[in-house]
Amino acid sequence: MPKRILISNDDGINSEGIHKLHETLKKLGEVYVVAPDRDQSAVSHSLSLFRPLRLDKVSEYVYSVDGTPTDCVNLAINGILRDKKPDLVVSGINKGENLGDDITYSGTVSAAMEGTLLGVPSIAISLVGRKDFNFDHALLHAESIAKYVLERGLPIDTLLNVNIPNTPHTEHKGMMITKQGKRLYDEPIVEKVDPRGKKYYWIGGDELGHVHIEKSDIVAVRDGYISVTPITLDLTKHDFLETLRSHLIKDSNDV
């Protein structure tokens, strides 16, 4: 039986990245696309609980949803594909990187997180840059990484966050297995006044740089490497557990 692959994203159903990924991954199995009907960047792991979702069939195996990336993956696995879970979830290819702190906001990464939560090996793939995206080399690596995961799987509660420099394949230095980096930003709030004299705000800010953490995703990509970061859903700070037990619990018992 052919492998079943689910593709989603946060750039929306009309994004160039998802269509090119769809065509590429058809080589590996039966591919379904379930993606937001519009751009849902930076929605994080948001799930729609207080309104119904609308699903439109765009073509055979391709659906759009008026919801978040998390909605799309959940609806696909628990609804459209409930007869047989997919063997793999791939989110992307995103226009723009998801490095360091980005993963806490990213709808691209969150789609892969939802797949992981639902027990399906999952990958998030992003193409670094802001314009003039060349997907050709990114697709080669997307296919090879997807093939690897289909053959070998991933540890439980673990996904892969992949970031690929937007440069010709010949300029890549190769692939590096990395850890999450740390960005540095300037003022995150931009305050403006509209023509009626009322204030409004943009949440954002320019990146000033990053913390130089050896073998981190940001450093690897800036040095010309493809970054592959294994991310776990367990957010527990394990090395702080005993400190809390020995201090906080003791202090509370002494009250």
Long-range contacts (C-beta under 8 A, 24 or more apart in sequence): 2-29, 2-30, 3-28, 3-29, 3-30, 3-87, 3-88, 3-150, 4-29, 4-30, 4-32, 4-81, 4-84, 4-85, 4-86, 4-87, 4-88, 5-29, 5-30, 5-31, 5-32, 5-86, 5-87, 5-88, 5-89, 5-90, 5-146, 5-150, 6-31, 6-32, 6-33, 6-34, 6-73, 6-76, 6-77, 6-81, 6-86, 6-88, 6-89, 6-90, 6-115, 6-120, 7-31, 7-32, 7-33, 7-34, 7-35, 7-89, 7-90, 7-91, 8-33, 8-34, 8-35, 8-36, 8-69, 8-72, 8-73, 8-76, 8-89, 8-90, 8-91, 8-111, 9-35, 9-36, 9-69, 9-91, 9-92, 9-93, 9-94, 9-107, 9-108, 9-111, 10-36, 10-39, 10-40, 10-41, 10-42, 10-43, 10-68, 10-69, 10-91, 10-94, 10-106, 10-107, 10-108, 10-110, 10-111, 11-39, 11-40, 11-41, 11-94, 11-95, 11-108, 12-36, 12-37, 12-38, 12-39, 12-40, 13-37, 13-58, 13-62, 13-64, 15-95, 16-95, 16-133, 16-135, 17-92, 17-93, 17-94, 17-95, 17-127, 17-133, 17-135, 18-92, 18-93, 20-93, 20-135, 20-139, 21-90, 21-92, 21-93, 21-125, 21-139, 21-142, 22-62, 24-139, 24-142, 24-143, 25-90, 25-142, 25-143, 25-146, 27-143, 28-143, 28-146, 28-147, 28-150, 29-87, 29-150, 30-61, 31-61, 32-61, 32-62, 32-63, 32-76, 32-80, 32-81, 32-86, 33-58, 33-61, 33-62, 33-63, 34-63, 34-64, 34-65, 34-72, 34-73, 34-75, 34-76, 34-80, 35-63, 35-64, 35-65, 35-69, 35-72, 36-64, 36-65, 36-66, 36-67, 36-68, 36-69, 36-71, 36-72, 36-107, 37-64, 37-65, 37-66, 38-66, 40-67, 40-68, 40-69, 40-107, 41-96, 41-106, 41-107, 42-105, 42-106, 42-107, 43-68, 43-69, 43-70, 43-107, 43-110, 44-104, 44-105, 44-106, 44-107, 44-110, 45-70, 45-110, 45-113, 45-114, 46-70, 46-107, 46-110, 47-71, 47-74, 55-80, 68-107, 68-110, 69-107, 69-108, 69-110, 69-111, 69-114, 70-107, 70-110, 70-111, 70-113, 70-114, 72-111, 73-111, 73-114, 73-115, 73-118, 74-114, 74-118, 77-115, 77-118, 77-120, 78-118, 85-118, 85-119, 85-120, 86-115, 86-120, 87-120, 87-121, 87-150, 88-120, 88-121, 88-122, 88-123, 88-146, 88-149, 88-150, 89-114, 89-115, 89-116, 89-120, 89-121, 89-122, 89-123, 90-122, 90-123, 90-125, 90-142, 90-146, 91-115, 91-122, 91-123, 91-124, 91-125, 92-123, 92-124, 92-125, 92-126, 92-127, 92-142, 92-162, 93-125, 93-126, 93-127, 93-135, 93-138, 93-139, 93-142, 94-124, 94-125, 94-126, 94-127, 95-127, 95-129, 95-133, 96-126, 96-127, 96-128, 96-129, 96-130, 97-126, 97-127, 97-128, 97-129, 97-163, 97-221, 98-124, 98-126, 98-161, 98-163, 99-128, 99-163, 99-181, 99-183, 99-217, 99-218, 99-221, 99-227, 100-180, 100-181, 100-182, 100-183, 100-210, 100-216, 100-217, 100-218, 101-182, 101-183, 102-183, 103-161, 103-180, 103-231, 109-159, 109-161, 109-231, 112-159, 112-160, 112-161, 113-159, 113-231, 113-233, 115-159, 116-154, 116-157, 116-158, 116-159, 116-233, 117-233, 121-149, 121-150, 121-153, 121-154, 121-159, 122-154, 122-159, 122-160, 123-149, 123-159, 123-160, 123-161, 123-162, 124-159, 124-160, 124-161, 124-162, 125-162, 125-164, 126-161, 126-162, 126-163, 126-164, 127-163, 127-164, 127-166, 128-163, 128-164, 128-165, 128-166, 128-221, 129-165, 129-166, 132-166, 133-166, 134-166, 134-168, 136-169, 137-164, 137-167, 137-168, 137-169, 137-172, 138-164, 138-166, 140-169, 141-175, 141-226, 145-228, 154-230, 155-230, 157-232, 157-233, 157-234, 158-230, 158-231, 158-232, 158-233, 159-230, 159-231, 159-233, 160-228, 160-229, 160-230, 160-231, 161-217, 161-227, 161-228, 161-229, 161-230, 161-231, 162-226, 162-227, 162-228, 162-229, 163-217, 163-221, 163-226, 163-227, 163-229, 164-226, 164-227, 165-221, 165-224, 165-225, 165-226, 167-224, 171-224, 172-224, 172-225, 172-226, 173-223, 173-224, 173-225, 174-225, 174-226, 175-225, 175-226, 175-228, 176-215, 176-220, 176-225, 176-226, 176-227, 176-228, 177-215, 177-228, 177-229, 177-230, 178-215, 178-216, 178-217, 178-219, 178-220, 178-227, 178-228, 178-229, 179-213, 179-215, 179-216, 179-217, 179-229, 180-216, 180-217, 180-229, 180-231, 181-210, 181-211, 181-213, 181-216, 181-217, 181-218, 181-219, 182-210, 182-211, 182-213, 182-216, 182-218, 183-207, 183-209, 183-210, 183-211, 183-218, 184-208, 184-209, 184-210, 184-211
